[in-house]
């Protein structure tokens, strides 16, 4: 932003717990190679489900990452969030005492909060009655504990905000954190998202007819739907000048964001509303469509969503459509963490110089129109300078962040 009243905002730390890798290095290499993170679901009994594939995080051992909180006292989503934040803090090489003593907080997006905890509570209640419910699980159930886990793990005394705008929640969180940093209300903010694979989300998308059989195929002529995924993601934001002063590695600058909520339909995206959100993001960053080099798509792999998203992009960009790809093709749909994962890989793409791929593409859907580059298969070397990161959710909750390379 050109207004000198506001501070510029840098991304200096990235933390990831995902089905294709834990830590930003492993995650990035997996995405660049188009690795598939899908596997048979193990977190609940899928015997009666006709489809049983999910993007679960295998072999997650929070005790090997966390330094302060007791994993037995927190739910799976909170542990994802806290672990990702701890990894982001290490990646940023920031002094832990500076974080705990300063104006620092967290804002974490989610769809279902501690869904795995609630699933276990429901199983106990239905199995043996209300009196058999474990009170330790009851304490873990509130969704606000997802962000609370981050502050508790890192000793942060600032805000601990959980935002539950479903599949766009991480982008809402990034926008919130960006505002906190640029206005001087905070000097460090951890922003991202966390969600867990669970029975009710899997069943809900199955009843909607929106679950794919094996993998997600965004933009493919034969795309059939999503696969539910999970994980935690965190980006550490701080003032650019502060980051430069401490010699931090700066992955990217947050240039702005756009949000809107059309409430047009419970599950179907509205292409006009998506286009307005893109325009709002561009205006926030004080750039035009011609300045954008890459778009990290929401890209769910459902016929309706992909068509609406591409139509919205065309209406804003015209004949010059930047490369646009979807990493959900590898991670599954990680719900509230989804746009956070998109933000991380976009930061890495800007910093390292590549375009993330869309995996599992057999044939690009001709109905999406000509001139579409979805970076099929594996990553491509490139030199992107500015990128959009899309996050769209049920009920028309749309959020887009704009990230730029520091030259």
C-alpha positions in Angstrom: 0.0 0.0 0.0 1.3 3.5 -0.9 -0.3 5.2 2.2 2.6 6.0 4.5 0.3 5.7 7.5 0.4 1.9 7.1 3.4 -0.4 7.5 4.3 -2.9 4.8 3.8 -6.5 5.8 6.3 -9.3 5.2 5.9 -13.1 5.4 9.0 -14.4 7.1 8.1 -17.9 8.4 6.2 -20.9 6.9 4.9 -23.9 8.9 3.1 -26.9 7.4 1.6 -30.1 8.6 0.1 -31.9 5.6 -0.6 -35.2 3.9 2.3 -34.7 1.6 4.8 -33.6 4.1 5.6 -31.9 7.5 7.7 -28.8 7.3 7.8 -26.3 4.4 10.7 -28.0 2.7 9.1 -31.4 2.4 5.8 -29.9 1.5 7.2 -27.8 -1.3 9.1 -30.6 -2.8 6.0 -32.8 -2.8 3.9 -30.2 -4.4 6.5 -29.4 -7.1 6.7 -33.1 -8.0 2.9 -33.5 -8.1 2.8 -36.1 -5.2 -0.5 -37.6 -4.3 -1.4 -37.4 -0.5 -4.5 -39.5 -0.7 -4.9 -42.7 1.2 -7.7 -44.9 2.8 -9.2 -43.1 5.8 -8.2 -44.5 9.2 -9.6 -41.9 11.6 -13.1 -43.4 11.6 -14.8 -46.6 10.4 -15.6 -46.3 6.7 -17.2 -49.7 6.3 -20.6 -48.3 5.4 -19.2 -45.6 3.1 -19.0 -46.3 -0.7 -16.0 -44.0 -0.8 -13.2 -44.1 1.8 -10.3 -42.1 0.5 -9.0 -39.0 2.3 -6.1 -36.7 2.6 -5.1 -37.7 6.1 -1.8 -36.7 7.7 0.0 -40.0 8.4 2.3 -40.5 11.3 1.7 -37.1 12.9 3.6 -37.0 16.2 3.0 -33.6 17.7 5.3 -34.3 20.6 8.2 -34.3 18.2 7.4 -30.7 17.2 5.8 -29.0 20.2 7.9 -27.5 23.0 5.4 -26.2 25.5 1.9 -27.7 25.4 0.9 -31.2 26.4 -0.6 -33.0 23.3 -2.9 -35.1 25.5 -4.8 -31.9 26.5 -5.6 -30.6 23.0 -7.6 -31.7 20.0 -6.2 -32.8 16.7 -7.0 -29.5 14.9 -5.4 -27.5 17.7 -2.3 -29.7 17.6 -2.1 -29.2 13.8 -2.3 -25.4 14.3 0.2 -25.3 17.1 2.6 -27.5 15.3 2.5 -25.5 12.1 3.0 -22.3 14.1 6.0 -23.7 16.0 7.5 -24.8 12.6 6.8 -21.3 11.2 8.6 -19.7 14.2 11.6 -21.9 13.7 11.6 -21.2 10.0 11.6 -17.5 10.6 14.5 -17.8 13.1 12.8 -15.4 15.5 13.8 -15.2 19.1 11.1 -17.0 21.2 11.5 -14.4 23.9 10.8 -11.6 21.4 7.5 -13.4 20.5 6.4 -14.0 24.1 7.4 -10.5 25.3 6.1 -8.5 22.3 2.8 -7.6 20.6 2.2 -11.0 19.0 -0.9 -13.1 18.4 -2.6 -15.6 16.1 -5.6 -15.9 13.9 -6.5 -19.3 12.6 -9.2 -20.3 10.2 -11.3 -23.5 10.4 -14.4 -25.1 9.0 -15.3 -27.6 11.7 -13.0 -26.7 14.6 -12.2 -29.7 16.8 -14.3 -32.1 14.6 -12.3 -35.1 15.6 -12.9 -34.4 19.3 -16.7 -34.0 18.6 -16.7 -37.2 16.6 -15.3 -39.1 19.6 -17.8 -37.4 22.0 -20.6 -38.5 19.7 -19.4 -42.0 19.6 -19.2 -42.2 23.4 -22.7 -40.7 23.8 -24.3 -42.9 21.2 -22.4 -46.0 22.3 -22.8 -46.0 26.1 -24.8 -42.9 27.1 -24.2 -39.4 28.2 -22.7 -40.3 31.6 -19.8 -42.1 29.9 -18.5 -39.1 28.1 -14.9 -38.3 28.9 -14.8 -34.8 30.5 -11.3 -34.2 29.2 -12.7 -34.4 25.7 -15.5 -31.9 26.5 -12.8 -29.3 27.5 -11.1 -29.9 24.1 -14.2 -29.3 22.0 -14.6 -25.5 21.7 -13.4 -24.2 18.3 -11.6 -21.2 20.0 -9.0 -23.7 21.3 -7.6 -24.0 17.8 -6.0 -20.5 18.0 -5.6 -20.9 21.7 -3.2 -23.8 21.1 -1.0 -21.6 19.0 -0.8 -18.8 21.7 -0.2 -21.4 24.4 2.5 -23.2 22.5 4.4 -20.0 21.6 3.6 -18.0 24.8 1.9 -15.2 22.8 0.0 -12.6 24.8 -1.9 -11.0 21.9 -5.1 -12.0 20.2 -6.0 -15.6 19.7 -8.7 -15.5 17.1 -10.4 -18.4 15.4 -12.3 -17.6 12.2 -14.8 -20.1 11.0 -15.6 -19.0 7.5 -15.1 -22.6 6.2 -13.0 -23.1 3.1 -12.0 -19.5 2.8 -11.1 -19.2 6.5 -7.3 -19.1 6.1 -7.5 -16.2 3.7 -9.8 -14.4 6.1 -7.2 -15.0 8.8 -4.4 -13.7 6.6 -6.3 -10.6 5.9 -7.0 -10.1 9.6 -3.4 -10.6 10.5 -2.3 -8.3 7.7 -4.5 -5.5 9.1 -3.1 -6.1 12.6 0.5 -5.7 11.4 0.1 -2.8 9.0 -1.9 -0.7 11.4 0.7 -1.3 14.2 -1.7 -3.2 16.5 0.8 -6.2 16.4 4.4 -6.8 15.5 4.1 -10.5 14.8 1.0 -12.5 13.8 0.7 -16.2 13.1 -2.1 -16.7 10.4 -3.3 -19.9 8.8 -5.8 -22.7 9.3 -6.4 -26.2 10.7 -9.0 -28.9 10.2 -9.3 -32.6 10.7 -10.7 -35.4 8.6 -14.0 -36.5 10.2 -17.1 -38.6 9.7 -19.7 -35.8 9.4 -17.8 -33.7 6.8 -17.1 -36.8 4.7 -20.7 -37.9 5.0 -22.0 -34.5 4.1 -20.0 -34.2 0.9 -21.0 -37.7 0.0 -24.7 -36.8 0.4 -24.1 -33.8 -1.8 -22.7 -36.0 -4.5 -19.5 -34.1 -4.3 -17.0 -36.8 -3.4 -14.5 -38.1 -5.9 -13.6 -41.8 -6.0 -9.8 -41.7 -5.8 -8.1 -38.3 -6.5 -9.2 -34.7 -7.2 -9.0 -33.7 -10.8 -9.4 -29.9 -11.0 -10.2 -28.5 -14.4 -10.3 -32.0 -15.9 -13.2 -32.9 -18.3 -13.8 -35.9 -16.0 -13.6 -34.1 -12.7 -16.1 -35.6 -10.2 -15.6 -33.8 -6.9 -13.5 -33.3 -3.8 -11.7 -35.6 -1.3 -11.7 -34.4 2.3 -8.3 -33.6 3.7 -6.7 -32.3 6.8 -3.7 -30.5 8.2 -2.4 -27.3 9.7 -0.7 -24.3 8.2 0.9 -21.1 9.5 2.5 -18.0 8.1 4.4 -15.6 10.3 3.7 -12.0 9.4 5.7 -9.0 10.6 6.4 -5.4 9.5 8.7 -5.4 6.4 11.1 -2.8 8.0 11.4 -4.9 11.1 12.1 -8.0 9.1 14.8 -6.2 7.1 16.3 -4.8 10.3 16.7 -8.3 11.8 18.0 -9.8 8.6 15.0 -12.2 8.2 14.4 -14.2 5.1 11.4 -12.6 3.4 9.4 -15.0 1.3 6.9 -12.5 0.1 5.0 -9.3 0.9 1.3 -9.3 1.6 0.0 -6.6 -0.8 -3.7 -6.7 0.1 -6.8 -8.8 0.1 -10.5 -8.8 -0.9 -13.5 -10.4 0.9 -17.2 -10.5 0.2 -20.2 -12.6 1.0 -23.0 -12.9 -1.5 -25.2 -15.4 0.4 -26.6 -16.3 -3.0 -26.7 -20.1 -2.6 -25.7 -22.4 0.2 -23.3 -24.5 -1.9 -23.1 -23.1 -5.5 -20.6 -20.3 -6.1 -21.7 -17.2 -7.8 -19.3 -16.2 -10.6 -20.2 -12.5 -10.5 -19.5 -12.4 -6.7 -16.2 -14.2 -7.3 -15.2 -11.6 -9.9 -16.1 -8.8 -7.5 -13.9 -10.4 -4.9 -11.0 -10.6 -7.4 -11.5 -6.9 -8.3 -11.6 -6.0 -4.6 -8.3 -7.8 -4.0 -6.6 -6.0 -6.9 -7.9 -2.7 -5.7 -6.7 -3.3 -2.2 -3.2 -4.1 -3.5 -3.3 -1.1 -5.9 -2.6 -3.2 -8.9 -4.3 -4.2 -12.2 -5.0 -7.5 -13.8 -2.0 -7.1 -16.0 0.3 -7.1 -13.0 -0.7 -10.7 -11.9 1.6 -13.5 -12.9 0.0 -16.5 -11.2 -3.3 -17.5 -9.5 -3.5 -20.2 -6.8 -7.0 -21.4 -7.5 -9.6 -22.6 -5.1 -9.9 -25.4 -7.6 -12.0 -28.0 -5.8 -12.4 -30.3 -8.8 -16.2 -30.1 -8.7 -17.8 -29.3 -12.0 -19.7 -26.3 -10.8 -17.0 -24.7 -8.7 -14.2 -24.9 -11.3 -16.5 -23.5 -14.0 -17.6 -20.6 -11.8 -14.0 -19.8 -10.8 -12.7 -19.8 -14.3 -15.6 -17.7 -15.6 -14.9 -15.2 -12.8 -11.2 -15.1 -13.7 -12.1 -14.6 -17.4 -14.4 -11.7 -16.6 -11.6 -9.8 -14.8 -8.6 -10.8 -16.8 -10.1 -11.0 -20.3 -8.0 -12.7 -22.9 -4.8 -12.5 -20.8 -5.3 -15.2 -18.1 -2.3 -15.9 -15.9 -1.3 -19.5 -15.2 -3.8 -20.9 -12.7 -3.4 -24.1 -10.7 -4.8 -26.1 -7.8 -2.8 -27.9 -5.2 -6.0 -29.5 -3.8 -5.2 -32.0 -6.5 -2.5 -33.4 -4.2 -3.7 -32.4 -0.7 -7.4 -33.0 -0.9 -9.7 -30.3 0.3 -8.3 -29.3 3.6 -11.3 -27.1 4.4 -10.3 -24.2 6.7 -6.6 -24.8 6.0 -7.0 -24.8 2.2 -6.2 -21.2 1.3 -3.4 -21.3 3.9 -1.7 -24.1 2.1 -2.3 -22.1 -1.1 -0.7 -19.0 0.5 2.4 -21.1 1.6 3.0 -22.6 -1.8 2.5 -19.2 -3.4 5.1 -17.6 -1.1 7.5 -20.4 -2.1 6.7 -19.9 -5.8 7.5 -16.2 -5.5 10.7 -16.8 -3.5 12.1 -19.8 -5.3 10.8 -19.1 -8.8 8.3 -21.7 -10.0 4.7 -22.3 -10.8 2.9 -24.9 -8.6 1.2 -27.6 -10.6 -2.3 -29.1 -11.0 -1.8 -32.9 -10.6 -4.0 -35.7 -12.0 -5.1 -33.9 -15.1 -5.9 -36.2 -18.0 -7.8 -33.8 -20.3 -8.4 -30.1 -19.8 -12.2 -29.5 -19.9 -12.8 -27.6 -23.2 -15.9 -26.1 -21.7 -13.6 -23.9 -19.5 -12.6 -22.1 -22.7 -9.4 -21.5 -24.6 -6.0 -20.2 -23.5 -6.1 -21.8 -20.1 -2.7 -22.8 -18.5 -3.3 -24.9 -15.4 0.4 -26.0 -15.1 -0.4 -29.7 -15.5 1.6 -32.5 -13.9 4.6 -31.0 -12.2 5.9 -27.6 -11.3 7.4 -25.3 -14.0 10.3 -22.9 -13.6 9.1 -19.3 -13.8 9.7 -15.9 -12.4 6.3 -14.7 -10.9 6.3 -11.3 -9.2 2.7 -11.0 -8.0 0.1 -13.7 -7.3 -3.5 -14.1 -6.2 -4.5 -16.8 -3.7 -8.2 -17.8 -3.9 -10.4 -19.1 -1.1 -14.1 -19.6 -1.6 -16.6 -21.1 0.8 -20.2 -22.3 1.1 -22.7 -19.5 1.5 -20.7 -17.2 -0.8 -17.9 -16.4 1.8 -15.1 -15.4 -0.6 -11.6 -14.2 0.3 -8.6 -13.5 -1.9 -5.1 -12.5 -0.7 -2.5 -10.8 -2.9 1.2 -11.7 -2.4 4.2 -10.1 -4.1 7.9 -10.9 -4.4 10.3 -8.6 -2.6 12.8 -7.4 -5.3 
